[in-house]
Each structure stands twice: as C-alpha cells, then as structure tokens.
Amino acid sequence: MRAAENSSGGSVREFKFTTTHWSVVLTAQGDTPASAGALEQLCRTYWYALYAHVRHQGYSPEDAQDLTQSFFLHLLLRKPFAGVHPEKGRFRSFLLAALTHFLADQRDHDLAQKRGGRVTILSLDADEAETRYRQELVDNHDPARLFERRWAVALLEQVLVRLEQDYTQTGRAVVFQHLKPFLVEGSRAKSYAAVAAEAGLSEEAVKKAVQRLRWRYGRLFREEIAHTLTDPAEVEQELCYLRAVMAQ
C-alpha cells in the first residue's frame, strides 16, 4: 500500500481533527450519549479483532462469542480495569490491555455464573466471524501482534466501506467498482486503457479519477486512525506503525 496523493502529486498530511471517537470517550464527563455512541462505534469496527484474539486463547466459538459480548458490556458500563491506563492515547493498546485483564479475571470464575448466561450488547455476526477465523492461516506470531494485524485489516475494511458509500451516494457506484482495483499498487488486473473502454471514459479521465480516489482513500484512512487516538498529531506515526504490521 502506498501513500495517497493529492491532485498536485503531494502526500496528504494536513489534517486538523479537533475531536476523535476515543477522545470523546475519555473527555466526556460521566455517561453521555456522545461518549457511549463513540465507544460503541469503535467496538463495532474492531470487534472481530477482539473475537479472534479470544479464540486464539483456546476458547470455543460459543465461549468466545459470550466473552466478547461480556467484555463490551464491561466497557459500555464503564467498569474499571485495574492496571489499564486509557490516557496512554491509543485505543487499540487500551483495548488489548483491557481484554487481557478481563480474560484473566474470567479464568478465576465459572464462565456461566460469571456471565449469567448469554448476553447481547452489540448485534454481531458470530457465524461470519467464526468462518473468517477458521479460514485464517495458522500463525504462530505473538498473539498481541496478531491482534494488531487484525486491527489494521478492520481499519482498512472500514475505510473501504466509507469510500464506497461516498461514491454510491453520489451515483458513482459503478465507477467505484471499476476504480477499486487501483487502490493497492501492483494488485490491479487491468490497464487504465481497458478500464477506460469499459467505463466509457478516456484513459486520461481514468487516471485522474484514480488519483482522486487515492487521495480520498488516504484522507479517510487518516480519519479512521485519528478516531482511535487521543492526540491527532500522532496520526502519521500510527499510520507508519500499522503499515509495518501489515507488511509482516
């Protein structure tokens, strides 16, 4: 994956985020609708990384589903996690540390009694998650590193969803499908000329459309990263880190 470029060919780096999902969660005084909504949105985006991490610890699909939902309940009810310091800035770091503490606590109790039966906090597709988990290649990397990789994948998926929504809302859904393969350098199967012929555009128009698509992709990518940080100034550092994680 390469850095997105703007219409002048320069890197997209000038971002001024005054608030993020994670900063809203941390700075809100008490339980506010904005804080709860921001936390729920973050959980919905990255829940598969949590589920897969729990499964990687040896829990059955059913127990992993229940534990993930119970963990969400603890988060949404603002249950304290001893030794976990959210002020460190990165939601992914806080989330993994909080989940680790939560699982350690659960091991000391009978799961059925502790959870009080099945609980549903967020509507999640557990069957799809389990199918996806079983399709993953066996990987003996450090569990924390695997979590970060899944986190990065979830972030990219969220960016693609937002990007497709942008094009669909402006009546360009078909155009997006033509241009999508050009987002990742080296992955496209067709040339600009071939796509131009299919889309009824000139080759130059396709090149400019791809350039705009990459620019928008880069901006949305940074926005999604910023939502998981308390300090938007750290977006580029986090971007570089996640790229390194994906490259391993």
C-alpha positions in Angstrom: 0.0 0.0 0.0 1.4 3.4 -0.9 0.7 6.8 0.5 -2.2 8.6 -1.2 -1.5 11.7 -3.2 -3.5 14.8 -3.8 -4.2 16.3 -7.2 -0.8 18.1 -7.1 1.1 14.9 -6.5 2.0 15.7 -2.9 1.3 13.5 0.1 -1.9 14.0 2.1 -0.7 15.1 5.5 -2.5 18.2 6.5 -5.3 17.2 8.9 -6.8 19.1 11.8 -9.0 16.9 13.9 -10.4 18.7 16.9 -12.2 15.6 18.3 -12.0 11.9 17.8 -14.1 8.9 18.9 -11.6 8.0 21.5 -11.1 11.5 22.8 -14.8 11.9 23.1 -14.9 8.7 25.2 -12.2 9.8 27.5 -13.0 13.5 27.9 -16.8 13.2 28.4 -17.9 13.9 32.0 -20.0 10.9 33.1 -22.0 8.8 30.9 -23.1 10.9 27.9 -24.9 9.8 24.7 -22.0 11.1 22.7 -19.4 9.1 24.7 -21.5 5.9 24.7 -22.1 6.2 20.9 -18.4 6.9 20.2 -17.3 3.8 22.2 -20.0 1.6 20.6 -18.9 2.7 17.1 -15.3 1.8 18.0 -16.3 -1.6 19.3 -18.4 -2.3 16.2 -15.5 -1.5 13.9 -12.9 -3.6 15.7 -14.9 -6.4 17.3 -13.6 -9.1 15.1 -10.0 -8.5 16.2 -11.3 -9.0 19.8 -13.2 -12.2 19.0 -10.3 -13.7 17.1 -7.9 -12.9 20.0 -10.2 -14.6 22.4 -10.5 -17.7 20.1 -6.7 -17.7 19.8 -6.5 -18.2 23.6 -8.2 -21.6 23.2 -11.8 -20.7 23.9 -14.6 -22.4 22.0 -16.6 -20.3 19.4 -19.6 -20.1 21.9 -17.4 -19.0 24.8 -15.5 -16.6 22.6 -18.8 -15.0 21.5 -20.1 -14.7 25.1 -16.8 -13.4 26.4 -16.6 -10.8 23.6 -20.1 -9.6 24.4 -19.4 -9.5 28.1 -16.3 -7.5 27.5 -18.4 -5.0 25.6 -20.8 -4.8 28.5 -17.9 -4.0 30.9 -16.7 -1.3 28.5 -20.1 0.3 27.9 -20.9 0.3 31.6 -17.5 1.9 32.4 -16.3 -1.0 34.6 -12.8 -0.3 35.9 -9.9 -2.4 34.7 -7.1 -2.4 37.2 -3.7 -1.5 35.7 -5.1 -0.3 32.4 -4.4 3.3 31.6 -6.5 4.7 28.8 -4.7 8.0 29.0 -1.8 6.5 27.1 -3.6 7.6 23.9 -4.2 4.6 21.6 -7.5 2.8 21.7 -6.0 -0.4 20.3 -3.4 -0.5 23.1 -6.1 0.2 25.8 -8.4 -2.3 24.3 -5.9 -5.2 24.2 -4.7 -4.5 27.7 -8.3 -4.3 29.0 -9.3 -7.5 27.2 -6.2 -9.3 28.7 -7.2 -8.2 32.2 -10.8 -9.2 31.5 -9.9 -12.7 30.3 -7.5 -13.2 33.3 -10.4 -12.3 35.6 -12.8 -14.7 33.8 -10.4 -17.6 34.2 -10.8 -17.3 38.0 -14.6 -17.8 37.8 -17.1 -20.2 36.4 -17.9 -18.7 32.9 -21.6 -19.5 33.1 -22.0 -18.0 36.6 -19.8 -15.0 35.8 -21.7 -14.1 32.6 -25.1 -15.1 33.9 -26.0 -16.8 30.6 -25.7 -15.3 27.1 -25.7 -11.6 26.8 -26.0 -9.5 23.7 -24.7 -5.9 23.8 -23.9 -5.4 20.1 -25.6 -7.2 17.2 -22.6 -9.1 15.7 -22.4 -11.8 13.0 -20.8 -14.6 15.1 -21.2 -17.2 12.3 -19.4 -15.0 9.9 -16.7 -14.3 12.4 -16.1 -18.0 13.1 -16.0 -18.8 9.4 -13.4 -16.0 8.9 -11.4 -17.2 11.8 -11.2 -20.8 10.5 -10.1 -19.5 7.1 -7.1 -17.7 8.6 -3.8 -19.4 8.1 -2.1 -20.9 11.1 0.1 -18.2 12.5 2.4 -18.7 15.5 3.2 -15.0 15.8 2.8 -13.3 19.2 -0.9 -13.0 20.0 -0.6 -9.3 20.5 1.0 -8.9 17.1 -1.8 -10.9 15.5 -4.4 -8.7 17.2 -2.7 -5.6 15.8 -2.7 -7.1 12.3 -6.4 -7.9 12.5 -6.9 -4.4 13.9 -5.2 -2.9 10.8 -7.3 -5.1 8.5 -10.5 -3.9 10.3 -9.4 -0.3 9.8 -8.8 -0.8 6.1 -12.2 -2.5 5.7 -13.9 0.4 7.4 -12.1 2.8 5.1 -13.3 0.9 2.0 -16.9 0.9 3.3 -16.8 4.6 3.8 -15.2 5.2 0.4 -17.8 3.0 -1.4 -20.6 4.8 0.5 -19.2 8.2 -0.8 -19.3 7.0 -4.4 -22.7 5.3 -4.0 -24.3 8.4 -2.5 -23.2 10.5 -5.5 -24.4 8.0 -8.0 -20.9 6.6 -8.9 -21.2 3.1 -7.5 -20.3 1.6 -10.9 -17.3 3.9 -11.3 -16.1 2.8 -7.8 -16.1 -0.8 -8.8 -14.1 0.0 -11.9 -11.5 2.0 -9.9 -11.3 0.0 -6.7 -8.5 -2.4 -8.0 -6.2 0.6 -8.4 -6.2 1.4 -4.7 -3.5 -1.0 -3.9 -0.4 -0.6 -6.1 0.5 -3.6 -8.1 -2.8 -5.5 -7.5 -4.8 -4.4 -10.5 -5.5 -6.9 -13.2 -6.5 -4.3 -15.9 -4.8 -1.4 -17.5 -6.0 2.2 -17.5 -6.9 1.8 -21.1 -9.0 -1.4 -20.5 -10.9 0.3 -17.7 -11.5 3.4 -19.8 -13.0 1.3 -22.5 -15.3 -0.5 -20.1 -16.4 2.7 -18.3 -16.8 4.8 -21.4 -14.2 7.3 -20.3 -10.9 8.5 -21.8 -7.7 7.0 -20.4 -6.7 10.4 -19.0 -10.0 10.7 -17.2 -9.5 7.3 -15.6 -6.0 8.3 -14.4 -7.4 11.5 -12.8 -10.3 9.5 -11.3 -7.8 7.0 -9.8 -5.7 9.9 -8.4 -8.8 11.5 -6.7 -9.8 8.0 -5.4 -6.4 7.5 -3.8 -6.5 11.0 -2.3 -9.9 10.4 -0.7 -8.7 6.9 0.4 -5.7 8.4 2.1 -7.8 11.1 3.9 -10.3 8.6 5.1 -7.6 6.2 6.2 -6.1 9.0 8.4 -9.5 10.0 9.7 -10.2 6.4 10.9 -6.8 6.2 12.5 -7.4 9.6 14.3 -10.6 8.2 15.7 -8.6 5.7 17.8 -6.1 8.3 19.2 -6.4 11.0 21.8 -3.7 13.1 20.1 -4.4 13.6 16.3 -0.8 14.7 15.9 0.2 11.1 16.2 -1.8 10.0 13.1 1.3 9.7 10.8 3.2 7.8 13.4 0.4 5.3 13.9 -0.1 5.1 10.1 3.6 4.0 9.7 3.3 1.5 12.5 0.2 -0.1 11.1 1.8 -0.3 7.6 4.7 -2.1 9.2 2.3 -4.5 11.0 0.5 -5.3 7.7 3.8 -5.9 5.9 5.0 -8.6 8.2 
